[in-house]
Amino acid sequence: MSDEVGVTVDTSLHSRRAIFEACYKLTDRAFVTLARDRENPSLLIVGFRARQGSLDPSIAGVFVNELIDQEIRGALDREMAPIRDLIVAQAFAEGNLLDSLRDEGDYGEDPLGIGRLR
């Protein structure tokens, strides 16, 4: 057990948002500090300091795994954004955004052939 643990993160590999989200996930376990590497500005040093007593050094591994998790979540969020936006728009729309016949069609005419026997 130790008082402080540091992890160096390459900001060319990980987004700022993923880094902050991964840090935030661990604030219940430790105090988190961020500092730029003086010799290489693309490196960020993430420091963890014990809230009380000593700090489990495995927090570094937990942080690295959380960082990867946040990167994947961000990629999925970007990939699924158009679908999510369509679902939200449809949920709040007065009519049907995808099928205008569904709202304007006459059940007697049955333009989609829903009432026909198969």
N, C-alpha and C positions, 0 to 999 in steps of 0.2 A: 504494500500500500504506500502511496505517496501523497504529497500535498498538491502537486501540480503535474499536469500532463499536457504536452503540446502536440499538435498535428499540423503538418505543412500541407496546404492545399494549392494545387495549380489552378489559377483562375482562368487559364486558357482551356481547361478541361471541364470545369464546373461553373455553372451560372451563379451569379450573385444571389439570385433568389433561392436556388437550391442550397447554397451555403448557409444563408440566413435561416431557412426553414429547418435544416438539419441542426443548426445551433440551438434554435428555439426549442426543438423537441427534447433537448438535454438540459434545459435550464432548471428543471425540477431536481436534477441530480448534482449539478455543479454550477458555479459561476463561470460564465463564458466571456472570453476576451478575444478581440480580433486585432491583428497588427500586420502591416505589410513587412515583408522581408526587405531590409535596407539594401541588400546587394542585388536582389532580383524582384522588381515590383510586381511581376506576374504571380509571385508566390505570396500566399496569405498564411499567417501563423495563427491557428485557432488554439487558444489556451483554455484549459479547464482547471479550475481551482475548487478544492473541497468546500462544500457549504458548512459542513461540520466534521470534525475528526479527519480521517484520511480519505483519499480518493482511490477508487478501484482503477488501476491502470487500463483495464479492459474498456474503459470509456472511449479510448481512442479507436478501437475496433468498432464499437457501437456507433460512433460518429461516422466513420468511413462507410459503414453499411447504410446508415441513415442518409448520408449524402447521395449514395447511388439510388436509394429508394426515392428520394426527392427529385432526382434527375429524371427517373422513369415516370414519376407522377406528372412532372411538368411536360414531358414529351407526349404522354397520353392525353393530357389536358389540351395541348395545342392540336393534336390530331383529331380529337373528338369534338372540338369547339363548334364546327359547323352543324354537327348533328344535335349537340346540346342546345345550340341557339334555335334550331328549327323546332325542337320539342318544346322549348319554353315559349317561343312565338305562337305555336299551335295551341298551347295550353291557355294562353291569354287572348287568343283571337276570337272574334265574334263568329266567324265562319270557318270553313275548312280551307287551309292554305294550300293543300296539295290536290284536292279534288273538288272543283267547283260544282260538278254535277251532284255531288253528295248533298249539298245544301239547297241547290236550286232545282234539282230534279223533282218530278212529280211521281208519286208512288203509283199512280194509275198508269203512267206511261212506262215505268220501270226501265229507264235508259241503261242501267247496268245489268239487267236481266237477273236480278237477285231473286225474284219471285217465281221464275220458271222452274219446273220440275226437271230433274236431270235423268 
